[in-house]
C-alpha cells in the first residue's frame, strides 16, 4: 500500500456529456499523487471513447462484463485501489483544484481516518445554483445511522486504518451503506470548506418522491443492516426527521 497515494473511485454509466470535465477536475489537482479508477457499468454512449482520448498514466479504465449497478462498480474499484487514501467522485461531479491537498493535510494533521467536506450544487449544465451543503463537525456512529450526512463526492477514508471495505449489492443508497460500515471503525470529521461541486440532474435520487426515498431507506436498514422491521422503520423515520433538520441548518442558499 502506498501511504501517499489517493485512490479515486469513479463508477460511470452513460456520462459522456460530463465525464471529461470530471476527469479534468482531477487532473488539475494540486496534490499529484493519485490514481483515478474509472469503472464503466457497460455504458452505451461515447464514455469509453472520451476517456481513451485522455492520456495520463494515473487513469485506469475498467469496463464490467455485464451491467451490475453502482455497488458492484464501487466494490470493483475498491479492490483495485492501491492507495492509503480512498476518495470518491461520481462521473458527473467536480472537485476544486485544492480538494485533495487540503483534505489529506486536514486528515494527517488531525489524525483523522474518515472525513468529508462541504459542497456546492450546480444544474445539469454546470451552472451554480447558489446552494452550499454542509453537515456536523463530527459524525459518530449514532449520527451516521440517523442520517447520511456526507456527500459521496467529498468523502476520503484511510484504508490503512479502516481496512478493505466491500458493500452488499444494493440498488440504491450504496454509498450510505459504505459510510455505515466505516463509521463503526472511525468517526467522520468535517473540513468546513466547499471543495466540490455536485451536479443536480433530472432523474437523480434527490429528485425522486419521498415515497421512493422511504422505500430505499427501509431496504437499507432491513436488508443491508439486517435489522428487524420495527428497528428499520424507526431508523427510516429518524432519517426523514434529520433530513428536514439538514435542510434547515446545513443547506444554505
FENPE-V503846 format. One record per residue. N is the residue number from 1. RES is the residue in one small letter. PSI is psi in degrees with one decimal (* if undefined). Layout:
BEGIN
[[N RES PSI] [N RES PSI]]
END
This chain:
BEGIN
[[1 x 132.0] [2 x 116.8] [3 x -20.5] [4 x -15.5] [5 x 134.9] [6 x 121.3] [7 x 117.7] [8 x 120.9] [9 x 118.7] [10 x 94.0] [11 x 149.8] [12 x 147.9] [13 x 113.3] [14 x 50.8] [15 x 31.6] [16 x -41.3] [17 x -15.7] [18 x -24.9] [19 x -27.3] [20 x -46.0] [21 x -31.9] [22 x -48.7] [23 x -40.4] [24 x -33.1] [25 x -25.2] [26 x -43.6] [27 x -28.0] [28 x 2.0] [29 x 138.7] [30 x -23.6] [31 x 117.4] [32 x -12.2] [33 x 81.0] [34 x 161.2] [35 x 135.1] [36 x 113.9] [37 x 104.7] [38 x 124.4] [39 x 110.6] [40 x 119.8] [41 x 53.9] [42 x 53.9] [43 x 147.5] [44 x 4.8] [45 x -154.5] [46 x 22.5] [47 x -50.3] [48 x -43.6] [49 x -39.2] [50 x -45.0] [51 x -40.5] [52 x -19.5] [53 x -12.5] [54 x 117.0] [55 x 98.5] [56 x 124.9] [57 x -15.2] [58 x -6.9] [59 x 126.1] [60 x 135.9] [61 x 125.4] [62 x 135.3] [63 x 125.1] [64 x 151.6] [65 x -29.8] [66 x 156.3] [67 x 124.0] [68 x -12.5] [69 x 165.3] [70 x -34.1] [71 x -45.9] [72 x -41.0] [73 x -44.0] [74 x -41.8] [75 x -41.0] [76 x -47.4] [77 x -41.0] [78 x -35.3] [79 x -30.0] [80 x -18.5] [81 x 130.6] [82 x -6.4] [83 x 158.8] [84 x -37.9] [85 x 127.9] [86 x 121.7] [87 x 159.8] [88 x 135.5] [89 x 112.9] [90 x 156.6] [91 x 8.8] [92 x 5.3] [93 x 172.5] [94 x 154.8] [95 x 146.4] [96 x 153.1] [97 x -23.5] [98 x 12.0] [99 x -56.3] [100 x -45.0] [101 x -47.7] [102 x -40.5] [103 x -40.0] [104 x -43.6] [105 x -40.3] [106 x -42.9] [107 x -41.2] [108 x -45.5] [109 x -40.8] [110 x -2.4] [111 x 44.2] [112 x 148.0] [113 x -2.1] [114 x 123.0] [115 x 164.6] [116 x 170.6] [117 x 172.3] [118 x 163.4] [119 x 161.3] [120 x 155.4] [121 x 146.0] [122 x 164.0] [123 x -175.8] [124 x -31.1] [125 x 7.5] [126 x 9.0] [127 x 126.4] [128 x 138.1] [129 x -1.2] [130 x 20.8] [131 x 130.0] [132 x 132.0] [133 x 129.0] [134 x -155.1] [135 x -174.4] [136 x 151.8] [137 x -28.7] [138 x 124.1] [139 x 108.8] [140 x 176.5] [141 x -42.9] [142 x -43.6] [143 x -35.4] [144 x -36.9] [145 x -26.0] [146 x -34.5] [147 x 151.6] [148 x 86.4] [149 x -44.2] [150 x 138.0] [151 x 132.5] [152 x -38.3] [153 x -7.2] [154 x -9.9] [155 x 139.6] [156 x 137.6] [157 x 159.9] [158 x 103.7] [159 x -28.8] [160 x -36.7] [161 x -44.2] [162 x -36.6] [163 x 177.6] [164 x 129.0] [165 x 133.4] [166 x 148.4] [167 x 158.8] [168 x 155.7] [169 x 83.5] [170 x 147.5] [171 x -42.5] [172 x 163.9] [173 x 24.9] [174 x -26.2] [175 x -40.8] [176 x -40.6] [177 x -37.0] [178 x -44.0] [179 x -37.3] [180 x -33.1] [181 x -45.1] [182 x -38.9] [183 x -12.6] [184 x -18.8] [185 x -23.4] [186 x 140.2] [187 x 161.0] [188 x 125.1] [189 x 144.4] [190 x 125.6] [191 x 108.4] [192 x 60.7] [193 x 147.3] [194 x 108.6] [195 x 13.2] [196 x 159.8] [197 x 120.3] [198 x 128.4] [199 x 114.5] [200 x 107.9] [201 x 151.3] [202 x 131.1] [203 x -1.8] [204 x 164.0] [205 x -39.5] [206 x -18.6] [207 x 0.4] [208 x 165.7] [209 x 157.9] [210 x -32.9] [211 x -42.6] [212 x -41.9] [213 x -40.8] [214 x -44.7] [215 x -46.1] [216 x -38.6] [217 x -41.0] [218 x -44.4] [219 x -35.9] [220 x -50.0] [221 x -35.4] [222 x -48.7] [223 x -44.9] [224 x -39.7] [225 x -3.5] [226 x 38.8] [227 x 156.4] [228 x 162.5] [229 x -38.8] [230 x -48.7] [231 x -41.4] [232 x -40.3] [233 x -41.8] [234 x -43.6] [235 x -35.3] [236 x -45.9] [237 x -39.1] [238 x -39.6] [239 x -42.4] [240 x -41.6] [241 x -49.6] [242 x -23.0] [243 x -37.2] [244 x -43.3] [245 x -41.1] [246 x -44.6] [247 x -33.0] [248 x -42.9] [249 x -38.6] [250 x -3.3] [251 x 116.7] [252 x 138.4] [253 x *]]
END
